[in-house]
Amino acid sequence: MSASGAAVESDSVREFAGEVARAATLIQGGDIGSFRAALREPVRRIVARNDVLECGLPRPGNNVAESWYLYYDGLMSIVLFKVPMRPAVQPHDHGIWETLFVWRGEVRHTVYERVDDHLKEGYAELVERESALLRPGDFAVVAPPHDIHGFYALNEESYGITVSSGQYKPERLYFDIDARSYEVRKPRTLR
Ligand SMILES: [Fe+2]
């Protein structure tokens, strides 16, 4: 793991960040379909690389034990992380858009919608909106108001890459679907 200089050590990761930033103008206009289409080729090129584990900088993860910055420019962050098999990453919200794609392995990824009236503290009803088995190069986009997701790996050596832009909510909600409840957590990192 190289720790020299900034997180941006690779021209292709920097180029990828630029492509995502250009594509992100689409999601700001609410056009998730075009955003997804614009991401497809840049994601394919990153997934084709075998060296991304060597070019990240370790970071304290909010939801996972092992994660590394591949890129951070004060606004956009690109984070590589090992996806746990169990416990699963608990369904949580973000407050900003985020895309998650699989670099290696297989990930079961589910997007939820909160359908209660938000009036009762600690109470939440979620319904599943989309669930997919993601393999290398497959990706999911979560964006407000549908920015709740949960996921887990189907095999030990599964890695995901998330890209997000802007600040996450300072207080994030983590949901227990069966109990119809949530708890508030403050992330350890700003991203
Ligand atoms: Fe997330």
Boltz pocket constraint, residues with backbone or C-beta under 6 A from the ligand:
constraints:
  - pocket:
      binder: B
      contacts: [[A, 92], [A, 93], [A, 94], [A, 98], [A, 149]]
      max_distance: 6.0
